[in-house]
């Protein structure tokens, strides 16, 4: 039942319209024109192609297989560029926020349906979530930077630095924030839907 709920919630037929509506509501002709121009730059297209190649299951398996050696091979300059890109894209923080959405939705949803004597105070839940978030950051940062080392392994430091500057630019930061907010909105909806399904199933099968 959980698997079915997840698959239904992440069905592209449902998720794509959510993303489109979010982006449409924030339409700004001038800013969106700047974003399109940035995305159509040869460097952006090249990086997007590399990112798509690195996102396949086969690529992920290869990356994890050579994870230890890949994190020790890059030069200090390459690692510094990766750290800048991670910061500019808010990659680690976004990853952790997405990871936290499901436990957050689950805890809050279950807290609403359990008997009063079993409920947790709101500040207790927030404290637990904050601890989970803090504990997740180091591992998430390592994974994020490993992914970047792997994804951009075929390009030079100078080309990567040019891309980092592009992401750090005003338009690059606008695009990063737009996509991050759209993604967070999507995963928040997915998490709430799955948590609600599980909560209702739990309630139906458990008597207090």
C-alpha positions as CSV (number, residue, x, y, z in Angstrom):
1,X,0.0,0.0,0.0
2,X,2.9,2.4,0.8
3,X,4.5,1.6,-2.5
4,X,1.3,2.2,-4.4
5,X,0.7,5.5,-2.6
6,X,4.2,6.7,-3.4
7,X,4.0,5.7,-7.1
8,X,0.7,7.5,-7.4
9,X,2.0,10.6,-5.7
10,X,5.1,10.9,-8.0
11,X,3.3,10.0,-11.2
12,X,4.6,12.6,-13.8
13,X,1.1,13.1,-15.0
14,X,0.4,14.6,-11.5
15,X,3.7,16.2,-10.7
16,X,4.3,18.1,-13.9
17,X,1.2,20.2,-13.7
18,X,2.1,21.1,-10.1
19,X,5.5,22.4,-11.3
20,X,4.0,24.3,-14.3
21,X,1.3,26.0,-12.1
22,X,3.9,27.1,-9.6
23,X,6.2,28.6,-12.3
24,X,3.3,30.2,-14.1
25,X,2.1,31.9,-11.0
26,X,5.5,33.6,-10.6
27,X,5.7,34.7,-14.2
28,X,7.8,37.8,-14.8
29,X,8.4,38.5,-18.4
30,X,11.7,40.2,-18.0
31,X,13.2,37.8,-15.5
32,X,11.9,34.7,-17.4
33,X,13.4,36.1,-20.6
34,X,16.8,36.4,-18.8
35,X,16.4,32.8,-17.5
36,X,15.6,31.5,-20.9
37,X,18.7,33.3,-22.3
38,X,20.9,31.8,-19.6
39,X,19.5,28.3,-20.1
40,X,20.1,28.5,-23.9
41,X,23.8,29.4,-23.4
42,X,26.1,26.7,-24.8
43,X,27.8,26.3,-21.4
44,X,24.4,25.8,-19.7
45,X,23.3,23.3,-22.3
46,X,26.6,21.4,-21.9
47,X,26.2,21.2,-18.1
48,X,22.6,20.2,-18.4
49,X,23.6,17.3,-20.7
50,X,26.2,16.2,-18.2
51,X,23.7,16.4,-15.3
52,X,21.2,14.3,-17.2
53,X,23.9,11.7,-18.0
54,X,24.9,11.5,-14.4
55,X,21.3,11.0,-13.2
56,X,20.8,7.6,-14.7
57,X,20.7,4.5,-12.4
58,X,23.9,3.2,-14.1
59,X,25.7,6.4,-13.6
60,X,24.7,6.5,-9.9
61,X,25.9,3.0,-9.4
62,X,29.3,3.8,-11.0
63,X,29.6,6.9,-8.9
64,X,29.0,5.0,-5.6
65,X,31.3,2.3,-6.7
66,X,34.2,4.7,-7.0
67,X,33.1,7.2,-4.3
68,X,36.1,6.8,-2.0
69,X,38.7,7.3,-4.7
70,X,36.7,10.1,-6.4
71,X,36.7,12.2,-3.3
72,X,40.5,11.9,-2.8
73,X,41.6,12.4,-6.4
74,X,40.4,16.0,-7.2
75,X,42.8,18.9,-6.7
76,X,42.2,21.5,-4.0
77,X,41.2,23.9,-6.7
78,X,38.6,21.5,-8.1
79,X,37.2,20.8,-4.6
80,X,37.0,24.6,-3.9
81,X,35.0,25.1,-7.1
82,X,32.7,22.2,-6.2
83,X,32.1,23.8,-2.7
84,X,31.3,27.1,-4.4
85,X,28.8,25.5,-6.7
86,X,27.2,23.6,-3.9
87,X,26.8,26.8,-2.0
88,X,25.5,28.8,-5.0
89,X,22.9,26.1,-5.9
90,X,22.0,25.5,-2.2
91,X,22.3,21.8,-3.2
92,X,23.0,20.3,0.2
93,X,20.4,22.4,2.0
94,X,17.8,21.6,-0.6
95,X,18.6,17.9,-0.5
96,X,18.2,17.8,3.3
97,X,14.9,19.8,3.2
98,X,13.5,17.3,0.7
99,X,14.6,14.5,2.9
100,X,13.0,16.1,5.9
101,X,9.6,16.6,4.3
102,X,8.4,13.1,4.6
103,X,9.3,12.5,8.3
104,X,7.9,16.0,9.1
105,X,4.6,15.3,7.4
106,X,4.4,11.8,8.9
107,X,5.1,13.0,12.5
108,X,2.7,15.9,12.3
109,X,0.0,13.9,10.6
110,X,0.2,10.9,13.1
111,X,0.3,13.4,16.0
112,X,-3.1,14.6,14.9
113,X,-4.8,11.1,15.0
114,X,-3.3,9.5,18.1
115,X,-5.0,9.8,21.4
116,X,-4.4,12.9,23.5
117,X,-2.2,11.1,26.0
118,X,0.1,10.0,23.2
119,X,0.4,13.3,21.4
120,X,3.7,15.2,21.3
121,X,4.0,19.0,21.8
122,X,4.7,21.0,18.7
123,X,8.0,22.2,20.0
124,X,9.0,18.6,20.7
125,X,8.4,17.7,17.1
126,X,10.2,20.7,15.8
127,X,13.2,19.9,18.1
128,X,13.4,16.3,16.8
129,X,13.2,17.5,13.2
130,X,15.9,20.1,13.8
131,X,18.2,17.4,15.3
132,X,17.5,15.1,12.3
133,X,18.2,18.0,9.9
134,X,21.5,18.8,11.6
135,X,22.6,15.2,11.7
136,X,21.8,14.8,8.0
137,X,23.8,17.8,6.7
138,X,27.4,16.4,6.8
139,X,26.4,13.3,4.9
140,X,24.2,15.2,2.5
141,X,27.0,17.7,1.8
142,X,29.5,14.9,1.1
143,X,27.0,13.2,-1.3
144,X,26.2,16.5,-3.0
145,X,29.9,17.3,-3.6
146,X,30.6,13.7,-4.7
147,X,27.9,14.0,-7.3
148,X,29.4,17.2,-8.6
149,X,32.9,15.8,-8.8
150,X,31.5,12.9,-10.7
151,X,29.1,14.9,-13.0
152,X,31.7,17.4,-14.1
153,X,34.7,15.1,-14.1
154,X,35.2,15.6,-17.9
155,X,35.5,19.3,-17.9
156,X,38.4,21.6,-17.0
157,X,38.7,23.8,-13.9
158,X,38.4,26.9,-16.0
159,X,35.2,25.8,-17.6
160,X,33.7,24.7,-14.3
161,X,34.7,28.1,-12.8
162,X,32.9,29.8,-15.6
163,X,29.8,27.8,-14.9
164,X,30.1,28.6,-11.1
165,X,30.2,32.3,-11.9
166,X,27.1,31.8,-14.1
167,X,25.2,30.2,-11.2
168,X,26.4,32.9,-8.9
169,X,25.2,35.7,-11.2
170,X,22.0,37.5,-10.4
171,X,20.0,35.6,-13.0
172,X,21.6,32.4,-11.9
173,X,20.6,32.9,-8.4
174,X,17.0,33.9,-9.5
175,X,16.8,30.6,-11.5
176,X,18.2,28.6,-8.5
177,X,15.6,30.1,-6.2
178,X,12.8,29.6,-8.6
179,X,13.6,25.9,-9.3
180,X,14.3,25.3,-5.6
181,X,11.0,26.8,-4.5
182,X,9.1,24.9,-7.3
183,X,10.7,21.6,-6.3
184,X,10.1,22.2,-2.5
185,X,6.5,23.0,-3.3
186,X,6.1,19.8,-5.3
187,X,7.8,17.5,-2.7
188,X,5.9,19.2,0.1
189,X,2.6,18.3,-1.7
190,X,3.9,14.7,-2.3
191,X,4.9,14.3,1.3
192,X,1.6,15.5,2.7
193,X,-0.4,13.3,0.3
194,X,1.6,10.2,1.2
195,X,1.6,10.9,4.9
196,X,-2.2,11.5,4.8
197,X,-2.7,8.2,3.0
198,X,-0.6,6.3,5.5
199,X,-2.2,8.1,8.4
200,X,-5.7,7.2,7.2
201,X,-4.7,3.6,6.6
202,X,-3.2,3.4,10.1
203,X,-6.3,4.9,11.6
204,X,-8.5,2.5,9.8
205,X,-6.5,-0.5,11.0
206,X,-5.8,0.5,14.6
207,X,-8.2,1.0,17.4
208,X,-7.2,3.2,20.3
